[in-house]
Structure formats: C-alpha cells, structure tokens
Amino acid sequence: MAGAFVSLLLEQITTVLPPQVQEELNLVGGVNTQVGKLESNRDAIQSILKDAERKQVKDKAVRVWLAKLKDVCYEINDVLDERSTAILKREMDEENARSCKKMRYSFMRSPIIGLNKGNRDIALKIKAVSEKLDEIAKEKDMYGFKVYKATDHELQRLTSTSLVDDSSVWGRDDEKKSVLSMLLAESSQEARNVDVISLVGLGGIGKTTLAQLAFNDAKVTAHFEKKIWVCVSEPFDEVRIAKAILEQLEESTLNLVELQSLLPRVSQYIKGKRVLLVLDDVWNENQRQWEQLKPSLAGCARGSRILLTTRKSVVANMMGTNHPICIQTLSNDACRSIFNHVAFLQRSEDERERLIDIGNKIADKCKGLPLAAKVLGGLMQSKRTREEWEDVLSSELWGLDEVDKDKVEKEIFLSLLLSYYDLPSVVRQCFLYCAMFPKDYNMRKNELVKMWMAQGYLKETPSRDMEVVGEYYFQVLAARSFFQDIKKNYREDIIFKMHDIVHDFAQYMTENECHTMDGNNLGEASVETSIARVRHVSMMLLGETAFPSSIHRAKGLRSLLIDNSGDPWRGAALPDVMKQLTCIRSLNLSQSLIKEIPKEVGKLIHLRHLNLKGCGELVSLPETMCDLCNLQSLDVCWCRSLKELPGAIGKLVNLRHLCIGGSGVAFMPKGIERLTCLRTLDCFIVCGGGENESKAANLRELKNLDHIGGRLEVRNLQGGGIEDAAEAQLKNKKRLLCLDLNFCEGDENRLGGIEDSNLIEVLQPPSDLERLTIGRYGGIVLPNWMMALTRLQELRLNGNLEVLPPLGRLPNLEWLSLRGVRVRRLDGGFLGIEEVENANIKEGEIARVTAFPKLKTLEIWNLRELEEWDGIERRVGEEDATTTSIFIIMPQLQHLSIDNCPLLRALPDYVLAASLQELRLSCCENVEVLPPLGRLPNLESLSLVRVGVRRLDGGFLGIEEVENANINEGEIARVTAFPKLKGLVIVGVEEWDGIERRVGEEDATTTSIFIIMPQLQYLSIWHCPLLRALPDYVLAAPLQLLDITQCPNLSFTASVRLGKSSHT
C-alpha cells in the first residue's frame, strides 16, 4: 500500500530549482517546460491521493498504479536532494574560499565550471523523471478518483491525545487463575520434569497479556528459580532463541554463534533448577527444529514449565502440550470497559454520558478482541463531537471483505484501518516506517525520531524543532495503541515495541516498501522479485553469515539496519555497499565488529543518520565523512577504540546530534563552533595540552552552540582556561536540562584548589537546569550561582568540598548525592535553617520552615571525615509555649543510603521520616546505636552492613517504649514493628534478640501484642560468625528467600517454609 509514502513524497516536491541556476537549465532543451509540468502534476495527483489510498485496499489496479507513482516520486526526491546538496556544497566552498582570502579570479573560476556541469546533469535527470510522472498522471483519469481539497487542520485535532496506562486487564480473571494453577501445580507425569502449557487463540485476543500476568505474579516468582521470556515469532530461529535464553540467565553470548556451543550452556545453567520458560508468539510447525532445542531443557528440575502462546492448535500439539487453554473472545461488557477506559480518558462526566451509547456500539464491533478495543478507544480520544463518533460507527470500512487472512486477522484489521486512515498522512508514514523492524524489536524513541527525520518526515516550524514534532508523532501513535510496552531504560531513553498484529498490519500496508532479512531469507532467489523496490531494510545476521550481495540490487534503498553478532563485513562488503547503495538516508551499523569506516562513505551524499554506537573495535573515521553535508546525526557512543573525530568535522553544517559518550575520543577537533545546528552534544572533552593541542578545540568553541539541549558533559575541565570557560557562555544554553562538570579524570588525589573554584564560577549554567553533577572538584566551596538553580531536581557532588551551601533551600531538589566530599559536619547550615533560627521573629508568631521539601533520595558515600550529622531539637511539627519556629525536614524522603562514613556516630532524627521506604547503612563502624527503625511505617528494604551495632534488640524494633509504658488494666496494646518490610540484609551482627510473646499470643497477664515483620520475604545474613540463632519473629515471617553465608554457628528451625534458600 503506497498511499502514505506517495503523499509525503509529493509534499517534498517543492520549487524545483532556484533562480541562480535557471540560466543553466536553458541549455537543456525542454527542461523548463518539464519543470512546470512536474509542479502541476504534483498538485493534480495530490488532490486525488486521499481517494486513491482508500480505494487501493479493494482495488489491485489502483495499488499497482500507486506503486508506480511511488517509485517515480522517490526518483524525483533523490534528484532534488542531489540538487540541493550540490548548491549547499557550492556555498560551503565559497565560504571556505573567502575565509582563506583567495583571489577573486581563482575563487570564481573553478566552482563555476563544476557547477555548470553539475546543473546540466541534474537538469537532464529532472527532465527524465518529470516525463515519467507525466505519463503516470495521465493514467489517473482511468480510475475516477474523487478530488479533495488539501487541508492542514488534521494535525490540530490530535492535540488532546494522551498516553494510557495499559496495565489494567479486564475479563481474564478465570483464565489467569487457570494458568496460575497449572504453573504452580505438581507435574502431571511421573517421568516428566517439564510440562508444556499452551495459550491458543486469535491474534489480538490477549494471549501475551495473559502470559505476562502469570509471569509477573508474585507466587510464580517465588515458585520458580529461573524465569525466562523469549518472543519467538517468525521465523523459528534456534540460535536466536538459545541466545535469548542464555542472556536472561546472566551470560553474555557475544562470541557464541553456533547452536552446538549454545545449547550445552543452556543445559548447564538450568540443570537441577525449577524453570519457567515462556515462548511467546510461536508459529513454527516444524517438529525437527523444536527437537533440536528440547534436549537442552530436559535437565531442569521437576515442576518446571514451558508456557507458550500461539494462534495455531497444531503448534501446541507439535510441542507436546499437556495443558492447552483455548482463549476465547471477551464479553461485550469487558470490551466496552477497555474501550471506555481509553476513549474517555480525561473527559468530563457530561461528555461520557453524551457519547456512551455510541461508544458501546463501536466497542461491540471489536468482536471480543481487546487489542481492537484499545485501538478504537485511542481513535475516539481525538473525536470530540457526537457527529464524529457517528461517522466512525457508520464508516464504510466496516463492510470491507478484501483482506488477506494469511497476512492479518480481519477482525483487528478493520479497527486498525479506521484508526490508521484517521491520522494525517505524515503520521501514517511514520507508523508504516516501523514495518522495517523485526517483530518484537525493542525500538528506541530517540533513535526512531532521528530515522524519521532522516527520511524527511518531520518538518521544522519557527516554533517547533523537528525533534519536537517527532516526539509528538510518537505520542499520537502510542495513544492509538500502535505502540506498546512503553518504558524508560536506565539512560532515560524510551523503549517500546509493536504488537505482532500491529506489525502484521504495517507490513501488509507497506508491501515491498519495508523488508526484514535474516539467516533464513538471505538467498538470491528468495528476494529476487521484491528487492529492487525495497526502500527500508533490517538484517538480522548471525555468526559468520556474510553480507548478502543481493542487496546491491536495491538501488533505491533509503534505510539499512544491520543487527549482527558476528562480522559480516569481511573483504570489500562494506565499501561495496557504500558504492552501490548511494541513496541511503539512514545507516545503522551499531554493535558490529568493523575496525574502520571506508572512505567510500563520502559517496553517500543523501546520508542523514549514521549510527556506529558500540562498535568497540572501530579505530578511525575517514576525512571523507566530512563531505556528508546533509548528515544530521552521528553516534559513536561506546566506540572505545576510537581516539579522535575527523579534523574537518566543522563542515557538517547540518549536524544536529553528535553523541560520543563512552568512546575513546580524547579531544574535540577545531571547528566544532561551526556546528550551529547541534541539538545534542552529549560530551565536550577539553584537551589541556599534549600532542593533540594544536588540533583541539577549546571551551570557547561552545559559545555559538546555543541550541544544544538535553545532557552535556564537559570533561577534563582542569585543562581549560578561565577566559575560554567564560566565553563558552553556558548560561545561554537555555535548552540544557542536565550538566556534568568533571575535572581531571583518572586522578583521584588531584587538588585543584583556587584554580578549580575560579574556573567553575564562570561556567554558570542556565537557571532552568534540572540535573547537575560536579565531579572530582578541587575547590573547597561551591560556586555562587549554585543557589540560583531553583528548578534543580538532581544534584551530585564529588571532590574536596569542605563547606556546603544551604542546599535544603533548593525547592525542587529530589535527589542529592554527596560522594567523597570532605565536610566534617552536616548541620543547620546544610539544611538552610540557621538564618530562620537566628532571625528576629515577633512575639507570638511561628515560623514554619521546610528544608528539602521534595527530596526523595539521599546518598552519603565515602565521607571519611564526616563526624557529626546534627538533628534538630524540635521534631517535625512539634511546638510548645516557647516555640517560635517549626521545622519540617525532608518530608518526602524515600531512599537513604549511607556508605563508608567511618567517623559518623549517629543518624539525625529527621531522616527517619514516615515516608522512608529504603534504608542502607554500610561500613559505618562508629554507629553503635540504632534508632527505633521498626517504627518506620513504610520501610520496605533495610540493609545493615558492617555497622558498629553488635546487637539487635527491642530498641531496634521500636517496642521498648511500649513495653515500659503504663497501660490501663484490661487494655491490650497491639504493636506492629516493621509493618511493610519485605527485604532485610544483615552483615556483621553478633546477637539478635527475639521477643517473649510471639506474634498474636496473649494470656491473662498480657498487656501488649507484638506483630513483627509480617511481610518479610527476603532475608540475607552474611559474615556473622558469632550469631547463634534467629529471632522467633523472623522464623514466623512469610519468607520466600533465605540466604545465609559464613555464619558457622547459626542454626534455625527446619520448619520454616521457604520458596528458595541457601545456607553456606
């Protein structure tokens, strides 16, 4: 289906040639006439394209016509891009010539000769493609297309869309209970260790969701020692499945490429363990392929399970299913619940009442498929009027019968088609582009937006960058449920997938446009019929699989993604690709074993996006790369062998994203200041002398890069001069959200002193900064601008600091990390409350002061000189007759970690806030008394590792005060200590007292009942050689995992019930 591609390509055909080259066109007969026809044909075709795109679903002849039109549009687009590139290079050459102060005669003569010839060649190409378009335009009258006026209001209707929490599941309670029962039951056959459970049903019916519910259930997690999830999909690749299993068993498989070497390792890891293996979306009916994997799973313990999802009963039978579960369609009520949850998100009750009757009728058309209900719900989010809802209900697309059921399920196809056609053409194109990725591929939002941008799908406006437009399109598609499993990784990048049915739909709609190649379909014959028309390809290459030469026939290829675990680039494969596939806009060679990029890369004049991330053996980039004046994105992160960037990188005037973090690059080349289009520069490395100084940029080259945003790390700051640093003008980089200022890398003992203080003072960041790191800093005080960062959310400090400013007065700070600083005392000055205490307050007035009002995480690590951490006399909210101020300190603190503070004697009272969920106290041998931690109502995780406390008693639990309290006769005090604690780690304790009355016991003399750690699930006790017994309340807890190591004198009752245990 070519419609969306054609629409966007036509939009890219604008004014063909600027006035300065019109004279050259006159030398080529008939070109000006063809230029006029090109523009008129463009407008005529654009007006009927909407009707043609809808008719192609039913009419094969229309599909063929659109495919021809699409091919010609691609040709035109390439020619025009070649023309604009030639003009840009000419302008750059002229600028370089002027900067070199060349004589006017020599400057004019050479460029014009080249330009004339280039213009003539381009003019001939324009004439040829315009004639082709003219022929195709004449054919359009054969199909009786309706003419529609172009509209620009479609996008505006999407502004109300919102992402939906898709964690809620309706109508599957009974099925979930059945699956859990089968997973947790004893094995059904005496001689069989692994039972197979199959979930069988239509695509989009909820099989994967049901499997996920079971996989993530707490009882299942406790029952199985190892849980493994593998998406199988098509084709059934034994090597990929084995690698996926091993990687989830915590082993790298980078150098393992043969099944014979993978399977024994799988057997070794799971031998004797109770294992749950989920095989999602299985299609393969070949018994032989499955038999190759089965022996490696035979050694796991009795009670192990394989849970598979499939659309085919024959697959379930082939895999030896003991327990088939046929997943039925949902009831109408359940479908309505899903639909309403999405469609009425953020709507008023009045709107809901006005539209609910139509909504129920639309939901009933989902035929019990939850995915269809989510997709239609996402569609209706953008529909505000009753008339719009009625239009969807009465759409003629509901009557569509011409669907290839071998490629996509009809029931879900109609819902997807309705939502798809409701999108603007550019958003449809962005969605269809995702068909190039394999099924179950983990896409990254930022990378995808760069790829969209490289194809010209994103148009910049005066108020919105292309990246912002791409972010919005992503949100729209996610709201329509075209994307799912959306989550952030540890680097804050959004990762997501497409449902396999949605992927089927995208591939159905793109036909030959997007293609996925793997080890099973790399042969010449298998791609002969379609490869020449493919535009976007992803290749999954395993082991020693060579790069297929058949791809050279795809002369119009625009995207190439290589996902490989071996080295497919032996010999001249990569140079040949760059010679043959010159239309490429996006090239992804990440994680490959290439050692160098060939000089032929300079021939890829259309290239916008180059991803070399993780190419650990890459040692150099050619200077010819700097001829790629259209390049928008270059990623060499984690290319550890790469020591420098090309010297002429300043020629890449359209570069918007330069990512070098984690690479071996030692300095920034001169000319970086010319890259004024940069939106991302993740790292700037100051050279600071040595052999590279003559070719290295200094800090002042940051001055003109005011568009950079997101995160910037400035490394080796000690090598920068104060004047250069001041010229960098970081405060003008208004888009910066995260800034890392790091001094001398690799020298922990460096003392920078006054020099560091003066340098950092002139590196004032923008006031809207959200995250700041100052690393290996030699100064003893922080810069004066620190307290002006009122929007700061995260602050990490490391270095020789001896005095801290009143950080408690930063109103939005959520995360504070102090590592290796040399402060001796944390007091009221650190909190920012001294000024209040010393202020003159009128008699009778009360000052309410909150320090660190939003702080959630506090890390105090390696403060070897810290002795005192002062509390406050008045606890939170207390007041009496003499009180003039009330202090509320860290009211939202959830995570507190204190490590390697050997002189610290005690914790302040205020850190034991009611909100605290996690406390880690490690290597603080001087802390000999613990506060009553058991009284923390929300504490879920507690680690006490090598502290000075030798005995855990009632004071630790917080119950001594209750035991000693006066209780009226006949009254019973019920006391719960550690009510929510789930995980406890103890290292180096000598005694651990129990309590006389066990949980819930009482008699005639009992005045209190103690409930201790009622939710404890995980207990780890290490290096406690003098510990002889566990307290009674621990043995009564619902433990699922008990880990005891190097505690030779410890014994415990065998009656304790555990899900998993170890005792060494």
TIKE-651442 format. One record per residue (C-alpha): x negated, z, y. Coordinates in steps of 0.2 Angstrom, whole numbers, plus 2048, in hexadecimal, padded with zeros to 3 digits. Last residue first. Example, Ala and Ser with C-alpha at 12.3 -4.5 7.8 and 13.67 -1.06 7.14 Angstrom:
# TIKE-651442
7BC8247FB/7C28277EA/
***
This chain:
# TIKE-651442
77A90A793/78D90C793/7988FD796/7AB8FC797/7B98F0799/7CC8F2799/7CA905797/7D491378F/7CC92478F/7CE92C77E/7BB92B77A/7B893A786/7A9939790/79693D78E/78993C79B/777942797/76F931796/77692B7A7/76C91B7A8/77B90F7AA/78E9137A9/79A9057AD/7AD9097AB/7B98FA7AE/7CC8FB7AD/7CE90D7B1/7E09147B3/7DA9267B8/7DB9347AC/7C99347A8/7C59347BA/7D09447BD/7C794D7AF/7B694C7B8/7A99437AF/79B94C7A6/78994F7A4/7819487B4/76E94C7B4/76893A7B1/7749337BE/76C9217C0/77C9177C1/78F91B7C0/79B90D7C3/7AE9107C3/7BB9027C5/7CE9057C4/7D29157CD/7E49147D3/7E99277D0/7D892D7D8/7DD93F7D7/7EF9467D7/7EE9597DA/7FC9657D8/7FD9757E2/8049867E1/8039897CF/80699A7C8/8169967BE/80E9867B7/8099757BD/8019667B7/8039557C0/7F19507C0/7E695C7B8/7E596E7BE/7D39767BD/7CB9687C7/7BC95E7C2/7AA95F7C9/79D9527CA/78B9587C9/77B94F7CA/77F93F7D4/7729317D6/77D9227D7/7909227D7/79B9127DA/7AE9147DB/7BB9067DC/7CE9077DD/7D19157E9/7E39157F0/7E89287EF/7D692F7F1/7DC9407F0/7EF9447EE/7F59567F1/80695C7EC/80896E7F3/8159787E9/81F9867F2/8269957E8/81D9A17F3/81799A803/806991803/7F799880C/7E998B80C/7DA98E801/7DE9817F4/7E4975801/7D497680B/7CA9737FC/7D39637F8/7C9956801/7C294E7F2/7B094F7F8/7B49627FC/7BB9647EB/7AB95F7E3/79E9527E1/78C9597E0/77B9527E3/77F94B7F5/76F9447FD/7749327FB/76E9277EE/77D91B7EC/78E9217F1/79A9127F0/7AC9147F4/7BA9067F3/7CD9087F6/7CE914805/7DF91480C/7E492680D/7D392D811/7D593F80C/7CA93D7FD/7BB93A808/7BB94D80D/7AA94C816/79A94A80C/78C95680D/779952809/777943814/764943815/762937806/76B92980F/76791B802/779914801/78A919809/79790C806/7A990F80C/7B790380A/7C9904810/7C890F820/7D990F82A/7DB92282A/7CA923833/7BB92C82C/7B0923838/7B6930845/7AF93F83D/79D93A83F/79393882F/78594482B/77294682A/76A93582D/75893582B/75792981C/76391C823/76190F815/773909815/78390D81E/79290281B/7A3905822/7B28F9820/7C48FC826/7C2903838/7D2900842/7D291084C/7C090F850/7C091E85C/7CF925865/7C9932872/7D593D87B/7CF94388C/7D3952898/7D695F88A/7D7971890/7E897588A/7E696C87A/7E495A873/7E1951863/7E493E862/7D593A858/7CA949856/7C4953864/7B2959863/7AB947860/79F941853/78D93E856/78293384A/77193C84A/761937841/75F924842/74D920841/74E916831/75D90C837/75C900828/76F8FC828/77E902832/78C8F682F/79D8F8837/7AC8EE833/7BE8EF83A/7BB8F284D/7CA8EF857/7CA8FE863/7B8901863/7BA91086E/7CB915874/7CD921883/7DC92A888/7D9934898/7E494289B/7EA9488AC/7EE95A8B0/7E095D8BC/7D994D8C2/7CB9458B8/7BA9448BF/7B09398B3/7A39418A7/7AD93F898/7B392E89D/7A19288A0/79B92F890/7A8925886/7A0915883/79E917870/78B914870/78A92087F/79492D876/78792E869/77D92485C/76C92C85B/75A926856/75C91485A/74F909852/7598FA84D/7568F483B/7688ED839/7778F1844/7868E783F/7978E8849/7A68DF844/7B78DF84D/7B28DF85F/7C18DB86A/7C08E8878/7AD8EA87A/7AD8FC880/7A6903870/7978F9873/791905881/77F8FF882/773902874/762909877/75390886B/7548F6866/7468F085B/74E8E3851/75F8DE84A/7708DD852/7808D584B/7908D4856/7A18CD851/7B08CC85B/7AA8C886D/7B88C5879/7B18D1886/7A08CA887/79B8D1898/7948E188F/7858D6888/7818CE899/7748DC89D/7698D788E/7678E4880/7598F1881/7498F5877/7448E2876/73B8DB867/74B8D2860/74A8CD84D/75B8C784E/7698C785C/7798C1854/7898BD85F/79B8B985A/7AA8B5865/7A28AE875/7AF8AC883/7A28B2890/7978A388D/7858A8887/7788B0892/7678AA88D/75E8B089D/75E8C2897/7588BD886/7478B788D/7448C6897/7478D2889/73D8C887D/72E8C8888/7308DB88C/72E8E087A/72B8D386D/7248DE85F/7228D484F/7238DF83F/7308D4836/7278C4838/7308B682E/73A8AF83D/7348B484E/7448B6859/7568B2854/7648AF861/7748AB856/7838A5861/7958A385B/7A489C865/79B88F86F/7A8884878/7A388A88A/791885888/78E88889B/78889A897/77A89288C/77188C89C/762884892/7598858A3/7578988A2/74F896891/743889897/73E8958A5/73C8A489A/73189A88E/73589787C/72B89B86D/7328AD86B/7438A5868/73E89F857/75089A853/75F89685E/76E896853/77E88D859/78F88F852/79F887858/79D87C867/79187086F/79986787E/78C86E88B/77D865884/775861894/76B871895/766872883/756868887/750877891/74C880880/73D87587C/73D865872/72E862867/723853866/71485A86E/71786B867/716865855/70486A851/70687C857/711883865/72188C867/72C88085D/73E886862/74A882855/75C87E85A/76988184C/77C87D84A/77D86F856/78F869856/799861864/78A855869/78F847875/78184B881/774846874/767842881/760854882/75B852870/74D846877/73E850871/73F85585E/746866859/73A87084F/73687783D/74386D833/743875822/756875820/76188481F/76B87F82F/76886D834/77986783A/77B85A848/78D85584C/79284A85B/78583C85A/78A82E865/77A82D86F/76F82C85F/760826869/75A83886C/75683885A/74682E85E/73A83B855/74483B845/74884D83F/73A858838/735862829/74285D81B/73D86680B/74B87280D/75986680F/765875811/76F86D81F/76B85B822/77B85582A/77C847836/78D84383F/79283684C/786827848/78B818853/77981685A/772815848/76180E84E/75A82084D/75B81F83A/74E81283B/74282083F/74382582C/749836826/73C84081C/73A84D80E/74A84D804/7488587F5/7558647F9/7638587FD/76F866801/77885D80F/77484B811/785846819/784836824/79383282F/79582483C/78D815833/79280483B/7807FE83D/77B80282B/76C7F782D/761806833/76480E822/75880181B/74A80D81F/74D81680F/753828810/746833806/74483F7F8/75683C7F0/75B8497E4/76D84A7E9/7778597F0/77F84E7FE/77E83B7FE/78E839808/78F829812/79D82581F/79F815829/79880981C/7997F6822/7877F281D/78A7F480A/77D7E8803/76D7EE80C/77180080C/7768007FA/7667F67F5/75B8037FE/7648117F3/7638087E2/7518027E5/74980C7D6/75281C7D1/7608217DC/76C8287CF/7638397CE/76D8467C5/77B8527C9/7858457D3/7938447E0/7908347EA/79D8317F8/79E81F800/7A981A80E/7AB80A817/7A97FD809/7AC7EB80F/79F7E3804/7A67EB7F4/79C7E07E9/78D7EB7EA/7977F87E1/7947EF7D1/7817F57D2/7878057CA/77B8147CF/77381A7C0/77A8277B5/76B8337B0/7768437B1/7878417B8/78E8357C6/79F8397CE/7A182B7DA/7AC82B7E9/7B181A7F1/7BA814801/7BD802806/7C17FA7F5/7C57E77F6/7B67E07EC/7B87EE7E0/7C97EA7DA/7C97DD7CC/7B77E07C6/7B97F37C5/7BA7F67B2/7B07E67AE/7A07EC7B7/79F7FD7B0/7A080D7BA/7B18127B3/7AC8217A7/79E8297B0/7A882A7C0/7B081F7CD/7BE8247D9/7C58167E3/7CE8147F4/7D68047FB/7DA7FC7EB/7EC8047EA/7ED80F7FA/7FF8157F7/7FD8187E4/7ED8227E8/7F682D7F5/8048307E9/7F98357DA/7EF8417E6/8008497EB/80484B7D8/7F28527D5/7F585F7E3/7E885C7F1/7DA8687F4/7D4874801/7C487B809/7C488281B/7B2886821/7B0898826/79E89881F/7A48A4811/7B289880C/7C3897814/7D389380A/7E0885808/7E68837F6/7F18757FC/7F1865806/7FF858807/80A868809/812861819/80A86F822/7FA86B81B/7FC859821/80085F833/7F286B834/7E585E82E/7EC85283C/7E9860848/7D7863843/7D4850844/7DB850856/7CF85F85A/7C0856853/7C484685D/7C385086D/7D3854876/7D7855889/7D084488F/7D683C87E/7CB83886F/7D382E861/7D183384F/7D3826841/7C381C845/7BC81C834/7AE828839/7BA834841/7C4835830/7B3839828/7AF846835/7C084E832/7BD84F820/7AD858822/7B586582D/7C3867821/7B9869811/7C1861801/7BF8697F1/7C385B7E5/7D285F7D9/7D484C7D6/7C68417DC/7C483D7EE/7C882B7F4/7DB82F7F5/7D783A804/7D782B80F/7EA82A80C/7EC83A816/7E2834825/7EC824825/7FC82C825/7F6836834/7F282683D/80381E838/80D82D840/815837832/82783582D/822828820/818835816/826842816/83283680F/82682F803/8218407FD/8338447F9/8368347F0/8268357E6/82A8477E0/8398417D5/8308307D1/8218387C9/81282D7CD/8068207C5/80F81D7B4/82081F7BC/81C80F7C7/82A8117D4/8378047D8/84780E7D8/8498137EA/85A81B7EE/85382A7F7/84A81E802/85A81980A/85982A814/86A833815/863845814/85484081F/86083982C/86B84882B/85C85482F/85884983E/86A84A844/86A85D842/85C85E84F/84B86684D/84285C840/82F86183F/83186E833/83C863828/82D859821/82586981C/83586E813/83585D80A/823860804/8278727FE/83786D7F5/82E85E7ED/8208697E7/82D8757E0/8368687D5/84886C7D0/84F85B7D4/84885C7E6/8588537EC/8618657EB/85586A7FA/85C85C805/86E863801/869875805/86186F815/87086781B/87A877819/86C882820/86B878830/87588283D/873892834/860890834/86088B846/86989A84C/85E8A5842/84F89F84B/842894844/83089A841/83089382F/84188B82B/83B87C821/82E886817/837895810/84788A810/84087D804/83988B7F9/8498947F9/8538847F6/8498807E7/84D8917E0/85F88F7E3/86087E7DC/8588857CC/8468807C8/8418727BC/83C8787AA/82B87D7A5/82987A792/81E88878B/81488377C/80C892772/80088E764/7FA87E76C/7ED874761/7E686976F/7EE85A768/7FF862769/7FD86777B/7F785577F/80684E776/812858780/80C850790/80D8567A2/7FF86279F/7F98747A3/7ED87D798/7EB88F794/7DD893787/7DD8A5781/7D18B277A/7D88C0770/7CB8C0763/7BA8BE76B/7B18AE770/7A78A4763/7B3895761/7B288F773/7A2884770/7AA87D761/7B987676B/7B086B777/7AC85C76C/7BC85D764/7C585A774/7BC849776/7C1845764/7D3849766/7D683C774/7E684077C/7DE84478D/7EA84979B/7E685B79F/7EC8627B0/7E48737B0/7D987A7A2/7D988D7A3/7CD896799/7D08A9796/7C28B178C/7BF8C1782/7AD8C277F/7A38C176F/79A8B1773/7A08AB784/78F8A878C/7868A277D/794895778/79388E78A/78188D789/782884778/78E877781/78387278F/77486C787/77D86077B/78985B789/77A854793/7788567A6/7708687A8/7648697B6/77186F7C3/77B8797B7/77988A7C0/7808987B6/78D8A57BC/79A8A37AE/7A48997BA/79688C7BB/79688B7A8/7A88877A7/7A78797B4/7978727AC/7A187179B/7AF8697A4/7A485C7AD/79B85879D/7AB856793/7B384A79F/7C584779C/7CA83A7A9/7D583F7B1/7D98517B5/7CF8607AE/7D186D7BB/7C687C7B4/7CA88E7B6/7C089B7AC/7C38AE7AA/7B78B97A1/7B98CA79A/7CC8C8798/7D88D7798/7D58DE7AA/7D68CD7B2/7E68C97A8/7EE8DA7AD/7EA8D77C0/7F28C67C0/7E78B87C7/7E78AD7B8/7FA8AF7B5/7FF8AB7C6/7F389C7C6/7FA8957B6/80C8967BE/80588D7CD/7FD8807C2/80D87D7B8/81887C7C8/82486D7C5/8198617D0/8158567C1/8228587B3/81F8667A6/81586E798/80C87E79A/80188078A/7FB890782/7EC88E776/7E689D76B/7D48A1769/7CD8AD75C/7D68A574D/7D48AB73B/7E28B973D/7EE8AE746/7F98B3755/7EC8BB75F/7F28CC767/7FC8CA777/7F58CA788/7F68B778B/8068B5782/80F8C378C/8088BD79C/80E8AB799/81F8B1795/8208BD7A4/81B8AF7AF/8298A37A8/8368B07AB/8308B37BD/82F8A17C1/83E89E7CD/8348A07DE/8228A17E2/81B8A87F2/8088A47F5/80C8947FF/80989D810/80F88F81B/805886829/80F882838/816872840/81D873851/812866859/81885984D/825851858/81784C865/80F841858/81E835857/81F83386A/81482386B/820816867/81D803864/82D7F9864/8347F4853/8377E384C/83F7E183C/8367D682F/83E7C7828/8317C481A/82C7B281D/8297B5830/81A7BF82B/8117AF824/80C7A9836/8037BA839/7F87B7829/7F27A6830/7EE7AD841/7E57BB839/7D97AF830/7D67A5840/7D27B5849/7C67B983C/7BC7A983E/7BC7A9851/7B67BB851/7A87B7846/7A37A8850/7A37B3860/7997C0857/78B7B3853/78C7AD865/78B7BE86C/77B7C3862/7727B3867/7767B6879/7717C8877/7607C5870/75B7B987D/7627C588A/7597D4884/7487CB885/7497C4897/7507D28A1/7447E089E/7357D589F/73A7CE8B0/73F7DF8B7/72E7E78B3/72F7F68A8/7328078AF/73281089E/7438188A3/7498078A8/7457FF898/74D80E88E/75D80B898/75D7F9895/75A7FB882/768808882/7747FC88B/76F7EE87E/7727FA870/7837FE876/7887EC878/7827E8866/78C7F7860/79B7F1869/79A7E0861/7967E684F/7A67F1851/7B07E2856/7AA7D9847/7AD7E783B/7BF7EA842/7C37D7840/7BD7D882E/7C77E782B/7D77DF833/7D47D0827/7D47DB818/7E47E481E/7ED7D4821/7EA7CE80F/7F07DF808/7FF7DE813/8047CD80C/8017D37FA/80C7E37FE/81A7D8806/81A7CD7F6/81B7DD7EB/82C7E27F4/8327F37F0/8257FF7F8/81F7F1803/8307F180D/82B801815/81A7FB81B/8227EB821/82F7F382C/8227FE835/8167EF836/8237E4840/81D7E8852/80B7E984D/80B7D8846/8107D0856/8047DB861/7F57D6856/7FA7C4856/7FA7C4869/7E97CC869/7E17C085C/7E97B1864/7E17B5875/7D07B786D/7D37A7863/7D579D873/7C57A587A/7BC7A086B/7C178E86B/7B078786E/7A179386D/79779187D/7A6799887/7A37A987D/7927AC885/79A7AC896/7A67B9890/7987C588C/7997D089C/7AC7CF89D/7AE7DA88E/7B37D387D/7C27D7871/7CE7E287B/7D57EC86E/7D67EA85B/7D57FD856/7E87FE856/7E87F0849/7DD7FA83E/7E980983F/7F87FF83B/7EF7F682D/7E9806824/7FB80D825/8037FE81E/7F77FA80F/800800800/
***
